[in-house]
């Protein structure tokens, strides 16, 4: 019963992630950074950034890869923490 519930929940998550891509296939899923830059330039066209990046990725794909790796690493750290806490809790009971 527990495996069946887990599989159903995983399928629901996959469907929720994929369905929006098919509902609007021509759309661009941009981030908040681009929208913020556009808003700043609209409000203050002569704005100069405080600093420049030390390194810029060579392409959008590399930037996406680095973001995905950062998210995966963060999820791994959080998952490890909760796993350790669950192990501590189950040894007490």
C-alpha positions as CSV (number, residue, x, y, z in Angstrom):
1,X,0.0,0.0,0.0
2,X,2.8,2.4,0.9
3,X,4.7,1.7,-2.4
4,X,1.5,2.3,-4.4
5,X,0.9,5.6,-2.7
6,X,4.5,6.7,-3.4
7,X,4.2,5.8,-7.1
8,X,0.9,7.6,-7.4
9,X,2.4,10.8,-5.8
10,X,5.5,10.6,-8.1
11,X,3.3,10.3,-11.2
12,X,1.2,13.3,-10.1
13,X,4.4,15.4,-9.7
14,X,5.6,14.3,-13.1
15,X,2.3,15.1,-14.7
16,X,2.3,18.6,-13.0
17,X,5.7,19.3,-14.4
18,X,5.1,18.1,-18.0
19,X,1.5,19.2,-18.7
20,X,2.3,23.0,-18.7
21,X,4.9,22.4,-21.4
22,X,2.3,20.9,-23.7
23,X,-0.4,23.4,-22.9
24,X,1.6,26.3,-24.2
25,X,4.4,24.9,-26.5
26,X,5.6,28.2,-28.0
27,X,6.0,30.0,-24.7
28,X,9.3,31.0,-23.2
29,X,9.8,30.3,-19.5
30,X,12.1,33.2,-18.5
31,X,13.3,33.9,-15.1
32,X,12.8,36.8,-12.8
33,X,16.3,38.2,-13.5
34,X,15.4,39.3,-17.0
35,X,12.1,40.8,-15.9
36,X,13.9,42.7,-13.1
37,X,16.5,44.1,-15.5
38,X,13.7,45.3,-17.8
39,X,11.9,47.0,-15.0
40,X,15.0,48.7,-13.7
41,X,15.9,50.0,-17.2
42,X,12.3,51.2,-17.6
43,X,12.4,53.1,-14.3
44,X,16.0,54.4,-14.6
45,X,17.4,54.1,-18.1
46,X,20.8,55.5,-17.0
47,X,21.3,53.0,-14.1
48,X,24.8,51.6,-13.8
49,X,25.3,48.3,-11.9
50,X,27.4,48.4,-8.8
51,X,29.7,45.6,-10.0
52,X,30.3,43.2,-12.9
53,X,30.3,39.4,-12.7
54,X,33.7,37.8,-12.2
55,X,32.8,35.1,-14.8
56,X,29.9,34.7,-17.2
57,X,29.0,31.2,-18.5
58,X,29.6,30.7,-22.2
59,X,25.9,30.0,-23.0
60,X,22.4,29.7,-21.7
61,X,22.7,25.9,-21.6
62,X,25.7,26.2,-19.3
63,X,23.9,28.6,-17.0
64,X,20.9,26.3,-16.8
65,X,23.2,23.4,-16.0
66,X,24.9,25.3,-13.2
67,X,21.5,26.3,-11.8
68,X,20.3,22.7,-11.9
69,X,23.5,21.5,-10.2
70,X,23.0,24.1,-7.5
71,X,19.4,23.1,-7.0
72,X,20.3,19.4,-6.9
73,X,23.1,20.0,-4.4
74,X,20.8,22.0,-2.2
75,X,18.1,19.3,-2.3
76,X,20.7,16.7,-1.4
77,X,21.8,18.7,1.6
78,X,18.3,19.3,2.8
79,X,17.4,15.6,2.1
80,X,20.5,14.4,4.1
81,X,19.6,16.7,7.0
82,X,16.0,15.3,7.2
83,X,17.2,11.8,6.8
84,X,19.6,12.2,9.7
85,X,16.9,13.7,11.8
86,X,14.5,10.9,11.0
87,X,17.1,8.4,11.9
88,X,17.7,10.1,15.2
89,X,14.0,10.2,15.9
90,X,13.4,6.5,15.0
91,X,16.2,5.4,17.3
92,X,14.6,7.2,20.2
93,X,11.3,5.4,19.8
